[in-house]
């Protein structure tokens, strides 16, 4: 069940592209204020339904508060800054390094080479899909954007690893969401012009973002990282761009290319290697002994 929660979070992140398409005219940080506020309200509503104290203090330590807040806000801040300074294709590719890094972090010491091999296959699948019909324009003028995108990968892989070692309560994500909403409001007022008129479609999709990819998914990922199969979740996370491609096709925003089939094959191959690393290592050792 915890692994399933993590898989649902990955599915939600795959739908991010569709919801974002409907909200592309809303300033990013203003949208984050709304999404993280909804994320906070999820816990408020849950506690009201369960007739529990709504404003029960968080049980997190100061270190946990700091890591949760810096990572959830820092990831989104660095991502939005990255796409200001570098082309979105390159930013996406560098950002998709996080499952590779996470797979190495959570793998047992003797199996990290297998995690690296599986992660590289998964990353190759993501690269193949993201670059389908596109070309890289790596240029030193985009270096600040590249560095910010790589920071995103470091933040999310490190945060996911931290969750796997943390003992905080899942509901504490609600309090962190409230703080991130405040920080997003500050960033919005500093960097953006407020949009006061929202269409019904924008409101609806902002709500779905808060319930899903930028809100509810964080609770599910917390559950998955703490109690689920962390290596499997790291491997399957490479499927995010595949889910995005299928979702965009289903919503009528883009055609579905054969690149999806190649990407899925590479990602599944990487996942098989990563999640059968112990068995593969045993077979290789056995062959060496009998040779």
C-alpha positions, 0 to 999 in steps of 0.5 A, spaced: 500 500 500 505 505 501 508 503 494 502 504 491 501 511 494 508 513 491 506 510 484 500 514 485 504 520 486 508 519 480 502 518 476 499 525 479 506 528 477 505 525 470 498 529 469 502 536 471 503 538 464 496 537 462 493 541 468 499 546 467 497 547 460 490 550 462 493 554 467 499 557 463 497 564 463 497 564 471 504 567 474 507 561 477 508 563 484 501 566 484 499 559 482 503 556 487 500 560 493 493 557 491 496 550 490 500 549 497 494 553 500 489 547 498 495 542 500 494 545 507 486 545 507 487 538 505 489 536 512 484 541 515 478 538 512 481 531 514 481 533 521 474 536 521 471 530 518 475 526 523 473 531 529 480 531 531 484 538 533 484 542 527 491 546 529 494 540 532 502 543 533 507 539 528 511 534 531 517 536 527 524 538 529 527 544 527 531 540 522 525 537 519 522 543 518 528 546 515 529 541 510 521 540 508 520 547 507 527 549 503 526 543 499 519 544 497 519 551 496 527 551 493 525 545 488 519 550 485 523 556 486 529 553 482 525 550 477 521 557 475 528 560 475 531 555 471 526 556 465 527 563 465 535 562 464 535 556 459 530 553 454 525 548 457 527 542 454 534 542 457 531 544 464 527 538 463 532 533 461 537 535 467 531 535 472 530 528 470 536 526 473 533 526 480 530 519 479 537 516 477 540 520 483 535 517 488 536 510 486 543 510 487 542 513 494 537 508 496 540 502 493 544 498 498 552 499 498 553 493 494 548 494 489 549 501 487 552 499 480 546 496 478 542 502 481 546 506 476 546 502 470 538 501 471 538 509 472 542 510 466 537 506 462 531 510 465 534 516 464 535 514 457 528 513 456 526 520 458 531 523 454 529 519 448 522 522 449 523 529 451 528 530 445 523 527 440 522 532 435 527 537 439 534 539 439 539 541 444 542 548 444 547 547 450 550 554 450 554 557 456 549 563 456 544 558 459 549 556 464 545 559 470 539 555 468 542 549 467 545 549 474 538 551 477 535 545 473 541 541 476 539 544 483 532 541 482 535 534 481 539 535 487 534 538 491 528 532 490 533 526 490 535 529 496 529 530 499 526 524 497 532 520 501 531 524 507 523 522 507 526 515 507 530 516 513 525 521 517 520 519 522 515 525 521 508 524 521 505 525 514 500 530 516 506 535 518 506 536 510 500 540 511 504 545 516 509 545 511 505 547 505 502 553 509 509 555 510 511 554 503 504 558 500 507 564 504 514 564 501 511 563 494 506 569 496 513 573 497 516 570 491 510 572 487 510 579 490 517 580 488 517 577 481 510 577 478 504 581 477 498 579 480 493 576 476 486 578 479 481 575 473 481 567 473 477 563 468 473 558 470 477 553 467 483 556 470 480 555 477 478 548 476 485 546 474 488 550 479 484 546 484 486 539 481 493 541 481 493 543 489 489 536 490 494 532 485 501 534 483 502 540 487 499 538 493 496 531 495 502 528 491 507 530 496 503 526 502 503 520 498 510 521 496 512 521 503 508 515 505 511 511 499 518 514 501 517 512 508 514 505 508 514 503 500 519 500 495 524 506 494 528 503 489 522 501 485 519 508 486 525 511 484 525 507 477 518 508 476 519 515 477 522 516 470 515 514 467 513 521 469 515 524 462 511 518 458 505 519 463 505 526 461 506 525 453 500 520 454 496 525 458 497 530 453 495 526 447 489 524 451 487 531 452 488 533 445 494 537 446 499 533 442 500 527 438 503 520 440 509 518 437 513 512 437 518 515 441 513 513 447 514 506 446 522 506 446 522 510 452 517 505 456 522 499 454 528 503 456 524 505 463 522 498 464 528 495 462 532 500 467 526 498 473 527 491 472 535 491 473 534 496 479 529 491 482 532 485 481 539 487 482 540 482 488 538 476 484 542 479 478 548 479 482 547 472 485 547 469 478 553 473 476 557 471 482 555 464 481 557 464 474 564 466 476 565 461 481 563 455 476 567 458 471 
